Structure formats: structure tokens, C-alpha cells
Amino acid sequence: MYRKFHRYYLWIISGCLLIPALSNAQCIFPITNKTRTITYRFTPDNASHTGVLHVTVQFYTGKKGNQPIQIPTRWANENFYAITNLRAASEHASIKNSSGQDSVVVYAPANSTVILTYDLRKDWIGSLAQPMQFHPIVMPSYFQFTGSNALIKPEIDDAAITTVNFDWENLPVDWTIATSFGAGERGQERCQSHTGPWREVNQGLYAAGDFRLYHFMIGPQAAILAIRGSWLFTDQQAIEKIQQTVGTVRRFWHDKGPSYFLVTVLPYDRDRGSSNGSAFTNAFWMYLSRLDNLDKLLPQLTHEAFHAWNPMRMGFIPIGEYDHLKWFKEGVTEYYAQLVLLRAGKMDTKQYVTSLNDDLSRFATSNSEYVRGRIIALWLDGEIRKESNNKHSLDDMMFAMLRKNHKPLTEERVLKTAAQFVSEGAVQTLKQAAEQHGPLSAPKRAPGLPACIQAQLHTVPEFNLGFDYVTTRRTAIVSGVVPGGAADVAGLRNGQEIRAMSVLNGDASRPANLKVVTSSGIRTIEYMPRGRMISIWRYTAESGTHTYCSVVSPEGY
């Protein structure tokens, strides 16, 4: 670890001149000629009551001189932007806008060092609620952001090997630092460096502030919990759940995991009903409502832990492949998030069957990559087992994907890997389900369930709200009411103001309840959100047996 030196000193390392420090308190990093180097320095604005982080980025222009600069995607909420006041701090450099909102060009002499500065701030008004966690969160007492939403950079390919330095020296001395590349309390880990593909920095997680920091083990490997806020569970209970879920996933992959792993846990500004988990380089975050029970979030914790392998260790994803792979990245991960908990005895059979049936009921009409991808994975697992006479399973295909992680991760590669385990006809069925909303039948017996629970076709009413739920929820004004539909018959009309809405999305057996403003006052409208009759697969116990019969013993990994 390289610590701070007085700004007036010049240092020579391997014949290269180090640039003088910019302040009395900053890290000095070694210079390398082997990789491109970018250095970031961060200083909070103590005068700001809303939270502002001043950032400098330093890089070398190389032989071309003029350098395109990429700015993270900016969400425009009225006139608010997370990244503002971008300017050149080097006298010999200037910035000009390019054709796009998310890029500029720095004009500077060839082979020169350029320093840019900008401000990073919260770019919305109001409370921290879903999905604002994906914006940079910069508060007076803490911040958390990712490389993809906070770090401007010279134009560089995601696969390019880059040395990136992070100087956190100017943060308050009592702040805890917790990033994808190190964590420490009270002055520790203030100077961090990482060399690797740029995407590892771009997918990095960076947090600091009034976090409580805990060091613990997941099997033989070290892990860190950075947690803030007050909860109904203790910090130690959070650690135990992380150990259980992440350990279960690592046993599935027969992998002890990275030597360093960070989990951050932060509260939403609400008491109940919201949670989010997302995976990053050597890390994942959890956002929870303040009064939530952690036990209910085990599948979500497992899902995010599984992402460390799918897709992060399965190969580089070309930009054009992201949408094509959603069903595989999210849906297959969701399938295993539930299945590995069942196998490990952390989820009972009733919970698993209920969850699986919920997604089976949504599959035909859903556009969710989680729902469709999970059922595609269920079908593919059953098909591999059937065609191989139970000699192979989807597990083997996932391990095969991992072994070829030197190749780009594309849908074509996923299909070619599947072709090693199932027939050509099955691959075509898989392709149609993934790309064209094609239908699938459920395996007679779901992997992991006892033989007495089998799939059967049931005729049920389709879940259909009868209005545009997404637009109505966003605007609080009723929109898209279908003439003659259940909502229309119940009295819902376009243009009515929504005062309250209770809908269990995807469940046609529960009533939809809305309070709307009409010409005669506030009215409660309740109806069953049902459309046409459809056939769906459901797992039920054979006639004459207990609903969930005998629970299978956990499968081996």
C-alpha cells in the first residue's frame, strides 16, 4: 500500500518522474509503463448539506493527444444530473462537447498528463426508494456508487487491461471505506489500486461513510460486511445469513470463491416492502426496508451470490448481447437461487413448489426475464435429465459454460453448449422459448422434488388487470382501460386519479382494489383481475398422498 508524501517532493521510480502531489494529503502511486493508468481522487464538499463529492481523474493522453471522454449514463430528473461541473484542471487541456450527451473530447498535447475535475451528487429529490439505488447515492454522512454510474474515463474498451488508482485520503478520518478492492476503518485502505480489465472497475462497488465494518469468513475465504442503519436483526445475524447463502452457492460451484468479498447492507427510506440485491466485482449490495425480516430474503441473497459465476465468470459479454442473454443471466440464476436452497435444506418443499407454481402460472404471458428464464431453465434441466437417462443435468451444462470462460458469453454459445447435452430438436425448442416467447411443457417431475409431486395441466383464468398498470402506477392516473374488460365493467375509467392501489401482480385469485377520484367523490373499485381461460402447468401431489408427501433429502453437489 502506498501512502502519502509531502507535495513538494519529486520521486523517481524505474526512471520515471512522479507527478507532484496535488495536496498535502494524498496517495502516491507507482508508475507503470505496462498498462494504461487512471487515477481518481475524491473530496467531500463539507459546505454542502445535501452531499457533494469533488472528483479528479488523471490520465496520460498518449501519442494521439486529443482524447474522447466517456461519461456514465445520466438520468435527467428535471434539471438534475449526478455528474456536473466537468472541467479541465490542466492548463494545457480543454474540453469540448461531442455529438452525444454522454461523451466529450479533451484537447491536449500528445504524451501529456491531463487532470479533469467534476462533482458527483445525488440527482433526485426525495427519499431513497426503489430504483434510486442504481443512481449515485451521495449523502452528507455516506456514499455508495458503482463505476458504471459515477466514474468518467478516457474512451477505453471494457476488456482493456488498465491500472486504476483510487485516492480516498481526503474523506473524513472517521469514515469507513468499503470497495470492491479493499475495506478498512479510520484511515485504513485509503489508497487502493487494481490492475485488470476495465470492466472489473466499471462493475466495481464503492462505499464510504458511517458504515459498521465486520471481518468474517465464508469457508476458507475472507469476507467483509459493511452495514449501516438500524434493523430488526442484528449485524451478527446478517453475517450468519451471508455465510449460509454464499457458502451454499460456492459449494454448488465447487469453488472456494475470491480471497476478498464485500457485502454492503443499506436501508431504504421506508419501513416495509422493498428490497434489492445486485452483484458487482468481488461484492454485492443489499437494500432493504427498515423493518424487513432477513429470512424472507434468502432467495435474493442466493441469487446475487450466484451472479458471481453467472455471468461474471462465464466470459466477457459483448455489448450487443446483453438483451439476448437476460433470460440466461437472470432467469437461470433465479432457478438456481431457489434450487440450491432446496437442496441444502434451507427452503422447504412447500415454499419451493409454491414459488415454482407462481412462475409457471405467469410464464405464458410474462415478459420478465426472471420468470421466463426460470421456467426455461426448469424445462432444460428436465430435458437434459430425460435425454441422458439421468446421467447429466443442467448442472453439467453450467459447469461446461464455466470451463469455456475464455470465450465471449453470447446466446449462441449458450445454445451450442446446450447442444452437447440435448437433441437438435430440443435446442430449437429452447431457442424459440428464449427468443420468440415459445411455449414449454413442465417436466413431469421437477428436479429436486419428491416423485409424488408431478406436473399436471390446469385450466385457469388468465391474470389480466384490464388497464395499463405500469403507466397508471407511474402517473397515478388511470390509463389504458380495456373496453369490456374486468376493470371497465367494475367502473374504472381512463383519467381517474388513483389514491390507493392494491394489486398482487400475476395472481388472478386475489382481487384488485383501487381507490379513485370520480365526479361524485372517492370510490373504491374492487374486481377479480381475470381474462380468458388458459392452460398452465402446476406441480401437485398425486391423488391419495399428502400435499407435499415426503421431503427428499438434500441433493449432493
KEVONU-394758 format. One line per 2 residues: number of its first residue (from 1); their letters; for each residue x, y, z of C-alpha. Coordinates in steps of 0.25 Angstrom, whole numbers, plus 5000, padded with zeros to 4 digits. Each point is the difference from the previous one (the first is absolute). Example, Ala and Ser with C-alpha at 12.3 -4.5 7.8 and 13.67 -1.06 7.14 Angstrom:
REM KEVONU-394758
1> as> 5049,4982,5031 | 5006,5014,4998
//
This chain:
REM KEVONU-394758
1> my> 5000,5000,5000 | 5006,5013,4996
3> rk> 4998,5012,5010 | 5000,5015,4999
5> fh> 5012,5009,4999 | 5003,5014,5000
7> ry> 4995,5007,4988 | 5014,5007,4997
9> yl> 5008,4987,4998 | 5003,4994,4987
11> wi> 5002,4985,4999 | 5007,4992,4989
13> is> 4995,4985,4999 | 5006,4992,4988
15> gc> 5005,5012,4993 | 4986,5007,5000
17> ll> 4997,5013,5006 | 4988,5000,5010
19> ip> 4991,5012,4999 | 5000,5009,5012
21> al> 4988,4998,5009 | 4988,5009,4999
23> sn> 4998,5002,5015 | 5007,4997,5014
25> aq> 4991,4987,5002 | 5000,4991,4988
27> ci> 5005,4986,4996 | 5012,4999,4991
29> fp> 4999,4988,4991 | 5011,4993,4992
31> it> 5001,5003,4985 | 4999,4988,4990
33> nk> 5003,5000,4986 | 4994,4987,4997
35> tr> 4985,5004,5001 | 4992,5012,4999
37> ti> 4998,5007,5013 | 4989,5009,5005
39> ty> 4999,5006,5014 | 4988,5005,5007
41> rf> 5000,5009,5013 | 4988,5003,5008
43> tp> 4997,5012,5009 | 4986,5003,5007
45> dn> 4995,5014,5000 | 4999,5003,5015
47> as> 4991,5012,4997 | 4989,4992,4993
49> ht> 4988,4996,5008 | 4995,4990,4989
51> gv> 5013,4993,4997 | 5010,5003,4989
53> lh> 5013,4993,4997 | 5011,5007,4992
55> vt> 5007,4990,4991 | 5013,5002,4992
57> vq> 5004,4990,4989 | 5015,5000,4995
59> fy> 5004,4992,4988 | 5011,5000,4989
61> tg> 4996,5005,4986 | 5010,4991,4992
63> kk> 5004,5003,4986 | 4987,5005,4994
65> gn> 4998,5011,5010 | 4986,5003,4999
67> qp> 4991,4990,5008 | 4985,4997,4999
69> iq> 4995,4999,5014 | 4988,4991,5004
71> ip> 4990,5005,5010 | 4991,4990,5008
73> tr> 4986,4999,4996 | 4993,5012,5006
75> wa> 4985,5000,5004 | 4994,5013,4998
77> ne> 4990,5003,5011 | 4995,5014,4997
79> nf> 5013,5008,5000 | 5008,4990,5009
81> ya> 5012,4992,4996 | 5010,4992,5008
83> it> 5012,5005,4993 | 5002,5015,4999
85> nl> 5011,5011,4998 | 5009,4991,4992
87> ra> 5012,5009,4996 | 5015,4999,4997
89> as> 5009,5002,5012 | 5012,5000,4991
91> eh> 5004,5013,4993 | 5004,4993,4987
93> as> 4987,4993,4999 | 4986,5004,4996
95> ik> 4986,4993,4999 | 4990,5001,4988
97> ns> 4987,4993,4999 | 4999,4989,4990
99> sg> 4987,4996,4993 | 4995,4991,5011
101> qd> 4995,5004,5014 | 5009,4989,5006
103> sv> 5013,5004,4994 | 5009,5012,4999
105> vv> 5014,5002,4993 | 5012,5004,5008
107> ya> 5010,5008,4991 | 5014,4999,5006
109> pa> 5015,4998,4994 | 5004,4986,4997
111> ns> 5007,4993,5011 | 4995,5009,5011
113> tv> 4994,4998,5014 | 4986,5005,5001
115> il> 4992,5003,5012 | 4985,5002,5000
117> ty> 4990,5003,5011 | 4985,4998,5002
119> dl> 4990,5000,5011 | 4992,4987,5004
121> rk> 4987,5002,5007 | 4986,4994,5002
123> dw> 4992,5003,4988 | 4986,4999,5005
125> ig> 4991,5007,5011 | 4993,4992,5011
127> sl> 5002,4987,5007 | 5009,4988,4996
129> aq> 4991,4990,4994 | 5000,4990,4989
131> pm> 5006,5001,4990 | 5008,5012,5004
133> qf> 5011,4991,5006 | 5005,4999,4985
135> hp> 5004,5015,5000 | 5012,5005,5007
137> iv> 4996,5002,5015 | 5008,5011,5006
139> mp> 4995,5005,5014 | 5007,5008,5011
141> sy> 5003,4988,5008 | 5003,4989,4990
143> fq> 5000,4997,4985 | 4999,4988,4991
145> ft> 5001,4999,4985 | 5005,4991,4989
147> gs> 5011,5002,4990 | 4989,5000,4989
149> na> 4992,5011,5006 | 5011,5009,5006
151> li> 5013,4999,4993 | 5003,5008,4988
153> kp> 5012,4994,4992 | 5008,5002,4987
155> ei> 4994,4991,4989 | 5004,4986,5002
157> dd> 4995,4986,4997 | 4994,4992,5012
159> aa> 5010,4989,4997 | 5013,5009,5000
161> it> 5009,4997,5011 | 5001,5013,5009
163> tv> 5007,5004,5013 | 4990,5009,5008
165> nf> 5004,5007,5013 | 4990,5005,5010
167> dw> 5004,5011,5010 | 4990,5001,5011
169> en> 5010,5008,5009 | 4991,5013,5001
171> lp> 4988,4992,5006 | 4997,5003,5014
173> vd> 5010,4993,5009 | 4988,4992,5008
175> wt> 4994,4995,4987 | 5000,4985,4997
177> ia> 5005,4997,4985 | 4994,4988,4994
179> ts> 5002,4997,4985 | 5002,4988,4990
181> fg> 5015,5002,5002 | 5001,5001,5015
183> ag> 4994,5005,5013 | 5004,5006,5013
185> er> 4997,5009,5012 | 5006,5013,5005
187> gq> 5011,5003,4990 | 5001,4986,4994
189> er> 4999,4996,4985 | 5001,5015,4996
191> cq> 5009,4997,4988 | 4995,4989,4991
193> sh> 5005,4994,4987 | 4994,4990,4990
195> tg> 5006,4994,4987 | 4991,4993,4991
197> pw> 4989,5001,4989 | 4993,5014,5001
199> re> 4987,4992,5002 | 5004,4996,5014
201> vn> 5002,5015,5004 | 4987,5003,4992
203> qg> 4993,4989,5008 | 5006,5004,5013
205> ly> 4993,5004,5012 | 5005,5012,5008
207> aa> 4994,5005,5014 | 5005,5008,5012
209> gd> 4994,5007,5012 | 4994,4996,5013
211> fr> 5000,4985,4997 | 5003,4990,5010
213> ly> 5010,4990,4995 | 5002,4985,5004
215> hf> 5010,4990,4995 | 4996,4986,4999
217> mi> 5002,4987,4993 | 4992,4993,4989
219> gp> 5006,4986,5001 | 5015,5002,4998
221> qa> 4999,5014,4994 | 4999,5014,5006
223> ai> 4988,5009,4999 | 4995,5013,5004
225> la> 4987,5006,5004 | 4998,5015,5000
227> ir> 4986,5003,5006 | 4993,5013,5004
229> gs> 4987,5003,5006 | 4991,4993,5011
231> wl> 4993,4987,4997 | 4992,4990,5007
233> ft> 5011,4990,4998 | 5014,5001,5006
235> dq> 5013,5002,4992 | 5004,4986,5004
237> qa> 4987,4994,4995 | 5003,5007,4987
239> ie> 5014,4994,4999 | 4994,4986,5003
241> ki> 4990,5001,4989 | 5011,5005,4990
243> qq> 5009,4988,5004 | 4989,4990,4998
245> tv> 4995,5005,4986 | 5014,5004,4994
247> gt> 5006,4987,5006 | 4988,4992,4994
249> vr> 5003,5006,4986 | 5015,4998,5001
251> rf> 4998,4985,5003 | 4991,4999,4988
253> wh> 5011,5005,4991 | 5011,4992,5008
255> dk> 5007,5013,5001 | 5005,5007,5013
257> gp> 4998,5013,4994 | 5008,5013,4999
259> sy> 5010,5003,5011 | 4993,5013,5003
261> fl> 4985,5002,5000 | 4992,5012,5004
263> vt> 4985,5001,5004 | 4993,5014,5002
265> vl> 4987,5001,5007 | 4992,5013,5000
267> py> 4986,5004,5003 | 4989,5006,4991
269> dr> 4993,5012,5006 | 4987,4992,5002
271> dr> 4996,4989,5011 | 4996,4988,4991
273> gs> 4998,4994,4987 | 5013,5003,4992
275> sn> 5013,4993,4998 | 5011,5000,4989
277> gs> 5012,4992,4998 | 5010,5002,4989
279> af> 5014,4993,4998 | 5013,5007,4997
281> tn> 5015,4997,4999 | 5003,4992,5012
283> af> 4988,5006,5007 | 4985,5002,5001
285> wm> 4990,5009,5006 | 4987,4998,5008
287> yl> 4990,5012,5001 | 4989,4996,5010
289> sr> 4988,5007,5006 | 5003,5004,5015
291> ld> 4990,4989,5006 | 5002,4989,4990
293> nl> 5003,4986,5005 | 5014,4995,4994
295> dk> 4995,4985,5000 | 4990,5004,4989
297> ll> 5011,5005,4991 | 5009,4987,5000
299> pq> 4996,4997,4985 | 5004,5014,4996
301> lt> 5013,4999,5008 | 5003,4987,4993
303> he> 4996,5006,4986 | 5011,5011,5002
305> af> 5010,4990,5005 | 4998,4991,4988
307> ha> 5002,5012,4990 | 5015,5000,5004
309> wn> 5000,4988,4991 | 4989,5002,4990
311> pm> 5003,5009,4993 | 5012,5006,5006
313> rm> 5010,4988,4999 | 4994,4994,4987
315> gf> 5007,5010,4990 | 4999,5014,4995
317> ip> 4986,5004,4995 | 5001,5008,4987
319> ig> 4991,5013,5001 | 4990,4995,4990
321> ey> 4998,4987,5008 | 4994,5006,5013
323> dh> 4986,4999,4996 | 5001,4987,4993
325> lk> 5006,4994,5013 | 4990,5005,5010
327> wf> 4992,4987,5001 | 5013,4993,5003
329> ke> 5007,5010,5009 | 4988,5003,5009
331> gv> 4990,4988,4997 | 5010,4989,5001
333> te> 5006,5006,5013 | 4986,5002,5006
335> yy> 4998,4985,4997 | 5012,4996,5008
337> aq> 4998,5010,5011 | 4988,4992,5004
339> lv> 5005,4986,4996 | 5013,5001,5008
341> ll> 4993,5005,5012 | 4990,4988,4999
343> ra> 5012,4990,4998 | 5007,5006,5012
345> gk> 4988,4999,5009 | 4998,5015,5002
347> md> 4987,5000,4992 | 4989,4990,5003
349> tk> 4992,4993,4989 | 4987,5008,5002
351> qy> 5008,5013,4998 | 5007,4995,4987
353> vt> 4987,4994,4994 | 4992,5013,5003
355> sl> 5011,5009,4994 | 5002,4991,4988
357> nd> 4984,4999,4997 | 4999,5015,5001
359> dl> 5011,5002,4989 | 4993,4989,4992
361> sr> 4987,5007,5000 | 5007,5013,4995
363> fa> 5009,4993,4989 | 4990,5001,4988
365> ts> 4997,5015,5001 | 5013,5005,5007
367> ns> 5011,5009,4994 | 5008,4998,5013
369> ey> 5014,4994,4998 | 4999,4995,5014
371> vr> 4987,4992,4998 | 5002,4996,4986
373> gr> 5015,4996,5002 | 4997,4992,5013
375> ii> 4990,4992,4992 | 5009,4998,4988
377> al> 5010,4995,5010 | 4991,4991,5007
379> wl> 4996,4994,4986 | 5014,4999,4995
381> dg> 5004,4993,5013 | 4989,4990,4999
383> ei> 5003,4998,4985 | 5015,4997,5003
385> rk> 4997,4990,5010 | 4990,4993,4991
387> es> 5008,4999,4988 | 5013,4995,5008
389> nn> 4992,4990,5009 | 5004,5009,5012
391> kh> 5015,4999,4997 | 5000,5015,4998
393> sl> 4993,5013,5005 | 5000,5015,4997
395> dd> 5011,5000,5011 | 5009,4993,4990
397> mm> 4997,5011,4989 | 5002,5011,5010
399> fa> 5014,4994,5003 | 5003,4999,4986
401> ml> 4997,5014,4998 | 5009,5004,5011
403> rk> 5012,4992,4994 | 4999,5008,4987
405> nh> 5000,5013,5006 | 5011,5005,4991
407> kp> 4990,5001,4989 | 4990,5012,4999
409> lt> 4987,4997,5008 | 4989,5000,4989
411> ee> 4987,4993,4998 | 5005,4993,4988
413> rv> 5011,4994,5010 | 4989,4996,5010
415> lk> 4992,4993,4989 | 5013,4993,4995
417> ta> 5003,4995,5014 | 4986,4995,5002
419> aq> 5001,4992,4987 | 5011,4992,5007
421> fv> 4989,4994,5009 | 4987,5000,4992
423> se> 4995,4997,4986 | 4999,5010,4989
425> ga> 4985,5001,5001 | 5001,5003,5015
427> vq> 5010,5012,4996 | 4990,5005,4990
429> tl> 4989,5000,5011 | 5010,5007,5010
431> kq> 5003,5011,4989 | 4986,5002,4997
433> aa> 4996,5001,5015 | 5012,5010,5003
435> eq> 4998,5009,4987 | 4986,4999,4996
437> hg> 4992,4997,5012 | 4998,4986,4996
439> pl> 4992,4990,5009 | 5006,4990,5009
441> sa> 4994,4988,5008 | 5005,4997,5014
443> pk> 5008,4988,5003 | 4991,4989,5006
445> ra> 5008,5001,5013 | 5008,5012,5003
447> pg> 5015,4998,5004 | 5001,5000,5015
449> lp> 4986,4997,5003 | 4995,4986,5005
451> ac> 4994,4991,4990 | 4986,5001,5005
453> iq> 4999,5015,4996 | 4998,5000,4985
455> aq> 4996,5010,4989 | 4986,5001,4995
457> lh> 4993,5009,4991 | 4989,5009,5006
459> tv> 4990,5009,4993 | 5000,5014,5008
461> pe> 4996,5014,4997 | 5011,5009,4994
463> fn> 5005,5011,5009 | 4995,5013,4993
465> lg> 4999,5013,5008 | 4992,5006,4988
467> fd> 5008,5013,5000 | 5014,5005,4998
469> yv> 5006,4997,5014 | 5014,5006,4997
471> tt> 4996,5013,4995 | 4989,5002,5010
473> rr> 5009,4997,5012 | 5010,5010,4994
475> ta> 4991,5011,4998 | 4989,4997,5011
477> iv> 4990,5002,4989 | 4992,4988,4994
479> sg> 5004,4997,4986 | 4998,4989,4989
481> vv> 4986,4995,5006 | 4996,4988,4990
483> pg> 4986,5002,4996 | 4991,4988,5005
485> ga> 5011,4995,5009 | 4999,4997,5015
487> ad> 5005,5014,5004 | 4991,5007,4990
489> va> 4988,4992,5005 | 5003,5003,5014
491> gl> 5000,5015,4997 | 5014,5004,4998
493> rn> 5002,5011,4990 | 5012,5007,4993
495> gq> 5004,5013,5006 | 4995,4997,5015
497> ei> 5010,5004,5010 | 5006,4988,5008
499> ra> 5000,5002,5015 | 5004,4986,5004
501> ms> 5002,4987,4993 | 5002,4985,5005
503> vl> 5003,4990,4989 | 5007,4987,5002
505> ng> 5007,4999,4986 | 4998,4987,4993
507> da> 4990,4994,5009 | 4986,4999,4994
509> sr> 4994,4994,5013 | 5002,5013,5008
511> pa> 4991,5012,4998 | 5006,5013,4995
513> nl> 4996,5012,5009 | 5001,5015,4995
515> kv> 4995,5013,5006 | 4998,5010,4990
517> vt> 4995,5014,4999 | 4986,5001,4992
519> ss> 4991,5012,4997 | 4992,4995,5012
521> gi> 5012,4999,5010 | 5010,4989,5004
523> rt> 4995,4986,4996 | 5006,4986,5003
525> ie> 5000,4991,4988 | 5002,4985,5002
527> ym> 5000,4989,4990 | 5006,4987,4996
529> pr> 5012,5002,4990 | 4996,4989,4991
531> gr> 5000,4998,4985 | 4999,4989,4991
533> mi> 5001,4985,5004 | 5014,4995,4998
535> si> 5008,4986,5002 | 5011,5001,5010
537> wr> 5009,4989,5006 | 5000,4999,5015
539> yt> 5007,4990,5010 | 4991,4993,5009
541> ae> 5000,4987,5008 | 4995,4987,4995
543> sg> 4986,4997,5004 | 4999,4993,5014
545> th> 5013,5006,5005 | 5004,5011,5009
547> ty> 5000,5014,4993 | 5015,5000,5001
549> cs> 5002,4985,5003 | 5014,4996,5004
551> vv> 5011,5010,4999 | 5012,4996,4992
553> sp> 5014,5000,5007 | 5009,5011,4995
555> eg> 5007,4997,4987 | 5015,5000,5000
557> y> 5008,5010,4993
//
